[in-house]
Amino acid sequence: MPIADHKKCTGCHICEIICSIHHYKEMNPKLALVEIKDSWPWEDKVVICRQCKKPKCIEACEYDALEIVNGHIKIDHDKCTACFECVKACPFEGVVVSDLTGKPVFCDTCNGQYLCVSWCPQKVLSK
Amino acid sequence: MDRDEYFGYAGKILTVDLGSSAYVIKPTPYDMVVNFLGGKGFGAKILYEELKPGWDPLSEDNILVVATGPLTGTLMPATGHATLCTKSPLTGIWLDSHCAGFLGPEIKMAGYDAIIIKGKAKKPTVLVIKDGKVSFEDARYLWGKLIFETQDLLRQKYGEDCQFMTIGPAGERKARFANIVSGGRGFGRGGSGAVMGSKNLKAIVVKGTKGIRIYDLDGFTKICRESYSELVLSPDTGGGRPKYGTNSIYSFMIEAGTHPVKNFQTGIFEEVKECNEDVLDKKYYKRHIACFSCPINCSKASRVDDGKYKGKFTEGPEYENMWSLGAQCGNSNIGAIIYGEHLCDEYGLDAISAGNVIGFTMECFEKGILSEKDIGFPANFGNDEAIIKFIEMMAKKEGIGELMSQGVRQMAKELGRGTEKFAMHVKGMEMPAYDPRGAFGMGLAYATSDRGACHLRAWTLGAEILDTQDRMDPFATEFKAELVKNQQDYFAVIQSAVVCLFLNFGISQRQITRSIQALTGIKEWKTGEDILRIGERIYNLTRLFSMREGISGKDDRLPERLLKEPVQEGPTKGVVVDLDTMLEEYYLVRHWDAEGRPTKEKLAQLGLEKYVV
């Protein structure tokens, strides 16, 4: 369950890069399952799924696109209509919307390795 | 070859003609990659071949090359840079300028190793590059607007996840040291903003979605991981720099007398108690900011909480600007420095040149060469309100600002009366924040830097002042030629791999070359030496570029103040720079002749025969 201490974040995007390498074998932060949102120069914010035990996003989804598999949320992009009810329902503002597909994506823990947590140089993320 | 055949590179070059709103996308030539690496190297080759000597840098003939390198936008630390190359309107010779932040990775993700911009738009234009789509859009609604407002409007129109290159009113009016701003960072030196302004190009918007492929995925990831560890273990990139930013060296420079005060008249800054890195850290820094993939986070967000500059903020202030708007102008009011730096970013002026010019103007005022009538107000050293007024006047070219915006070389030419002796520039570019009388290596570095007085072609302060072991004598001439030459060549590699120079303070050359090999898999680079040799090739080519514009050994000079006028007090008391001894040795080490021309043998060895001037 990755938790972010936003105040420590410097906005280096290393979490996004290592995430894209693990999942897509190339460096493309825009494919990442974690996202940094900035409000220059005062704030950077990490958007990442916390893998809640009783996820509000699943409750909010009217299209059955979300389910829990191996302890993390899995999304069926064929069923997803990009209505963003899950984005609104998440109490932690932790749902990443992909730039490329326009649909939500969820952290899958890199098989429990949590590479974003181990690579974050500022220890913003913990699990 | 295109992206599918390259690893590490985007594989395409975009050429844009603003005059006809046309563009063409071509594969990146493989021999250019092998021989010139990227970034500065690509710029040198392209500009040498496509610019004719003598072309006016502010005419439609000039060309802007914005380039990335193999490491840009990758997992290696500090890879957020982009490189810009053009002919400088400030110096009339070679210019490469580097912008940190997030621009470089975005250009590469849009699919380009370089963007070449030619011609002049008929009306103010925004160039919009979204992956393979290029459009030329009306920018009349943005013309005249300050930079941060322009960026906000662009963000609203084109989306939060774009990156920008923007000029302000100074660039529009072609102030000769106008810069280009991207986010809170910029292509600072040499007047690239004026080149954009002369092309009627208000902004470039870039958005990319393509990834970068890796040749040896596990090997490269491992090298990156090691590099992060090395950076954290270095006392510089893991200690002072993350805490204080570039100001981590501030007190060391003051102590050594290498922090010039009042236009290089002295090295003693009495107000240092109220103006140093600890005060900045405790009172002004509000948070740390990192560029793309960087664990060093040397950038700071600063805000003034009280006094007459209350509420003013900046991303910075950087060490160079702490000097240029501080000690150089006899000013110790950090609030004014923060506001001044912010204004330079808003109007789009290089804050190093701006501060240097202001210090020069203040000295002219105190010496009676410029009167209150000429300027409009008293401009003594230490007058913080004058600094703010001068910045606005230069950006708007109002009153004396018109002359000031042309740089100190031109000012001295017009003012006469011996002012050229203390116009602190080399080849037209204003000097930054180090006094060579306290570190001779910097004198040679300034005199031989390819773009004029610059601290980022060789930076000898580490070896001469800061190193705790095997430190060189800063007042000696021995070994400085080799030091400067080796740094110039290696920095050219860093600026062509297009990563941040600060990696040099934390990780080894071997680590950089290994990472390039693992990332690209290019067979011609069998050893690290094969990559390092590219640096010398690039440095010789930029020399040839400037020689073609009329530069010779006679221009590898320092202002008379540094050669004949010693400081009267402090650690550098009585010292002047012995440039000639170092320069003679430098030409020998470089295999250049006594007039500073690369020899035929050297050019042949570097594969540059066809570029003989």
Chai-1 contact restraints between the chains, C-beta under 6 A:
chainA,res_idxA,chainB,res_idxB,connection_type,confidence,min_distance_angstrom,max_distance_angstrom,comment,restraint_id
A,T10,B,H288,contact,1.0,0.0,6.0,A-B,restraint_1
A,T10,B,I289,contact,1.0,0.0,6.0,A-B,restraint_2
A,T10,B,A290,contact,1.0,0.0,6.0,A-B,restraint_3
A,T10,B,N297,contact,1.0,0.0,6.0,A-B,restraint_4
A,G11,B,A290,contact,1.0,0.0,6.0,A-B,restraint_5
A,C12,B,A290,contact,1.0,0.0,6.0,A-B,restraint_6
A,C12,B,S293,contact,1.0,0.0,6.0,A-B,restraint_7
A,C12,B,C294,contact,1.0,0.0,6.0,A-B,restraint_8
A,H13,B,F292,contact,1.0,0.0,6.0,A-B,restraint_9
A,I14,B,S293,contact,1.0,0.0,6.0,A-B,restraint_10
A,I17,B,L75,contact,1.0,0.0,6.0,A-B,restraint_11
A,I17,B,S293,contact,1.0,0.0,6.0,A-B,restraint_12
A,E26,B,G211,contact,1.0,0.0,6.0,A-B,restraint_13
A,E26,B,R213,contact,1.0,0.0,6.0,A-B,restraint_14
A,M27,B,T74,contact,1.0,0.0,6.0,A-B,restraint_15
A,M27,B,G211,contact,1.0,0.0,6.0,A-B,restraint_16
A,M27,B,I212,contact,1.0,0.0,6.0,A-B,restraint_17
A,N28,B,G211,contact,1.0,0.0,6.0,A-B,restraint_18
A,K30,B,T209,contact,1.0,0.0,6.0,A-B,restraint_19
A,W40,B,G184,contact,1.0,0.0,6.0,A-B,restraint_20
A,P41,B,G184,contact,1.0,0.0,6.0,A-B,restraint_21
A,P41,B,A301,contact,1.0,0.0,6.0,A-B,restraint_22
A,P41,B,E315,contact,1.0,0.0,6.0,A-B,restraint_23
A,D99,B,D161,contact,1.0,0.0,6.0,A-B,restraint_24
A,L100,B,T209,contact,1.0,0.0,6.0,A-B,restraint_25
A,P121,B,P295,contact,1.0,0.0,6.0,A-B,restraint_26
